[in-house]
């Protein structure tokens, strides 16, 4: 099987000859990833006040971070401070075909790798920034009509982005949508179904109509939302914290619905320990538990989670050994 076929077979539990692998630094990598090129009409602003750095994003949100500490920071001033601003909101040019030329070139030279496009947002993540997190959660209860207008605005733009990603040669789309904290989701299953499910379904329907697989990243413990996410059309979950779950139960649910898992060895409870025996045993356990619908990966910011490259190599080698793959 080619790398593309291996990824597709693992996503759909289609009897792959091996697990999928997406590792950097010259290791086995079955996926070619690419995202949007910079906007020709927008230039980011950055300025510093004391030990705080401020910057804006394409939607017009202003962010703040502590210099020398956080990388991303948090929204300081949202673009939609008052609902009247939603009527005149200038949306980013995610619908500009020129921004997909870099991806088109990368995918044309991807050989036998699976071609995955990184979308510039999704319903919950984008909307919560536009209103600011704590305000947005109140909006979900107090202002449902306005929230639906906001979600529709974001979804309509992302639908165009999905079409352009497909035109550029993508075979799948990937987006980040952190829905959980350590022990529970941020919204109830009922709220997800009412406020988010229809928009997820719109986006996944566009992707599926264009022949694209839908891969979702989400941090936290999202067990209570999995059925709703699966019903909305997600094809593969990218979890960085698999140890937060009852892994046999998670594997059984994903297998029953033919949903793939794309994951590193857990980045909070396992890799940062530096315990070689624990890291290697967890890597082997994941391969045995999820084999048939598993893509394993490294974490892109090892320094940020306090992990030495050597520890990451322990995981990689144990994965290859358990999966019967030659490095």
N, C-alpha and C positions, 0 to 999 in steps of 0.2 A: 504494500500500500504506500502511496505517496504521503508526504506530510499533510497535504490538504485532505486526503481521504481519511487519514488517521484522526484528524481533528473532527471532521464531520461525523465519523463513526462513533467517536467518544461522546459528542454532544447528543447524539440520538440513540445511544446504547445499541449500536449496530454491529456488534461483534468485531471491534477493532483488533488488529494483530498486536497492538501494544497501547499503553497509555499515551496521551499527548504530552509533549514537553515544550515549554517555552522558557528557556534559560538564556541569560545574557553572558557576556564575557567569553565568547567563542564556544559555548556549549550548545547542545542540541536545542534548536528552536524551530518549531513547526509553523509559527505564525508570523506573517509580515504585517506590522502595524503602522498606521499613518493617520494623521488628523488634518485639520484645516491649516492652510497657509495663512500668514498674517493678512489682516484687512488692509486694503489700499486706502481706505478712507478714515482709518482710526489709528491714532498713536497714543500709547499709554502715557499718562502723566504720573510722575513720582516726585515726592518731596518729603523732607524730613523736618520734624519739629522735636527738638530734644532727642530722646531715645526712641521716638516713634517714627516709623516711616508710613506714609500714606500713598495710596495709588488707586487708580480707577480701573474698571473692566469695561468690556465692550457694551454692556447694558447700561452703563452710567452709574453703577454702584461705586462708592468710595470705600476702600478697605484700609485697615490699619494693622500694623504688626510691630512688635518690639524688636528693635534692631539687635542682631546677634543672637536672637532666640528663635521665635517662630518663623517659619518660611512663608506660610500663606496668610496667617492672621485671621481677622474676622471683619464682617461688614460694619463699617463705622456709620455711613450714611447711605441708606438704600435709595435706589432710583425712583421708587414709587412711595414717597412719603405720605401722599394724600391720594385717595382713589381717583380724584379728578385728573391726576397726572397720567393715569393709565390710558386715557383717551388720546393723549398726544405723545405717548412713549415712542421714542425712536429705537426700533429694534435693530440689532446687529445685522450685518449683511451676510448671514449664513447662507443666503440664497444666491450668492454671487458665484457663478460657475468657475471664475478665475481662481477662487480659493481652493479648488479641488484639483488643480493641475498637478501640484506636487504629489498628491495621493495617486493620481492617474499614472504618473511616471513611476512611482515606487511600486505600484501594483503590477505594472507592465513588466517590471524586472524582478518580480518576486519568485519566479520559477515555480516550483511545486508547493510552495508554502500557501497556507490558508491566508486570505487577504482580509484583514480586519480594520475597519474604520472607526476611529475614536470620535464619537459625537461631542459637540461643545456644550453639553448639558442634557437635562431631562426635566420632567415636570416638577417634581418636588424640589430638587436641588436648585434649579434656576429660580423658581418662584419664591423660595424662602429667602434667597439673597435679595430679591427685588423688594421685599417688604421688611426684611431683617427678621431673624429667627424668632425672637420672643414675640414680636408683633404678629408674625405670620401664624403662629400657633393660636393666638387669640382670634385672628381672622377666620380660621377654619370653623370656629364655632359661632362667632358674632356676625361675620360678613360672608356667608356662603355664596351669595349672588356675585359679589365682586371677585371672590376667589375663583369661581368658575370662569369669569371673564378673563382673569389673569391666566389661569391654566389653559384656556383656549388660545390666548395670544401666544404663549410659549409653545404649545403643541402645534399650532399652525405653522410656525417658523421651522420647527424641528421636522415636520413632515417634508418640507422642501429640502432640508439638509439630507434626509434619508434618501430621497430620490437622486440627489446629486452624488451622494456617496456610491449608490448603485451604478450610476452612469460612469463613475470613475473606475469601476471594476471591483468594488468591494464585494465580498461574499458574506460578510457579517458586519454588524454594528456593535459597538461597545460603549457603555456609558456608566457614569458613577452616580449612585443614588443612595447615600448613607441613610438607612431607614431605622437603625437600631442603636441602642446603647448596650451596655454589657449583658444585661439580663432580660431585656424586653424591647419591643419596637417602640418607635416614637409616636406612632398613631395606632389606634385600635383597628382590628380587622374590619369592623363596620365602617369606620371613617375612611379607611383605605378604599373599600368597595364603592363608597358614595362619592368621595372627593378626588380620587386618583385613578381608580380602576378604568373608567371610561376613556381617559386620556392615554393611559398605558395601552389599552386595547386599540385605540386609533393608530398609535405609532407602530405597534407591533404588526398591525394589519398591513400598513404601508410597507414595512420591511418584508413581511412574508410574501406580499404580492410581487415584490421585486426579487424574490428568491434569496433574501438575506436571513441569516440567523441572528438572533438577538441575545447578546450577552450582557448581563447586568452585574456590576460591582455593588456590593453593599456591606458596610461594616456593621458590627453589632450582632445581636441575637434576634433573628427575624423569623423564628419558627412559626409564630402565630400568623404571619403574613404570607407564608409560602404558598398556601393554596390559592390565595387571591392573585399572587404574582404569576403562578403557573396558569391560572384561568385567563389572565390578561395576555398570555402569549410569550412569556420568557422562555428561551430555549436552553440557557446555561447560566448558572450562578457563579460569579467570581467572589469567593469569600476568602478574606485574609485571616479570619479567626475560626477555622473549622473546629478547634477544640472547645469552642463555646457551645457546640451542639452535641447531642447524643448521636455520635457518628453512625452507628448501625441503623438508627431510626431515620436519620437524614438520607443515608444511602438507599434504604428501602423506599422512601418516598420518591426520591429522584428516579430510581429504577422503575418504579410503577408508572411514572408519568413520562418516562424517557427524556429526562432533563439532565444535562451534563453538569459537572462541577469542575471549575477551574480554580486552583488554589495552591498556595505555598504551604509548607509546614507552618503551623500556627505562629504568627508574628508577635503574639503577646505572651502566651503561656509556655511556648516551647523553644523557639529559636533564641530569644534573648537570654535564656538561662546559661548558654555556653556549656551545657551538660551534654557531652558527646553521646553517651549511651541513650539519654532521653531523646535527643534529636534524631538519632538513627532509628530508634525503635518506633518513634512516632511516624517517621517517613515510611517505614515498612508497613506499619499498621494502616496508614492511609491508602497505600497502593492495594493492599489486600481487601480493605473495606469497600473502596469505591471503584475497583477495577471493572472495566467495561464501560464506564461513563466518566472517566477522569482525565483531566489535563492538569499537570503539575507545573509550577512556575517558581521563579525566585521573586523576592521582593525588591523593588527598584531602589529603595532608599535604606540600605543596611545601616548606615551611620545613624539615620534618624530613629531607628528602633534599637540601637545599641548592640548590633550584631557584627561580629568580625567576619570577613570573607571566608576564613577557614571554616567557621561554623556552618556557613551556607554551603560550602563544599561537602561537608559531612552529610548534610541532608541530600544534596544532589547525588552523591555516590551511592547512598543507601537506597534512594529512589530507583536508580538505574539497576542496582543489584536485585531489588525486590521485583522490579518489572521485567527482568531478564533482558535488559537492553545494554548493548556495548557502547561505551562512551567514545 
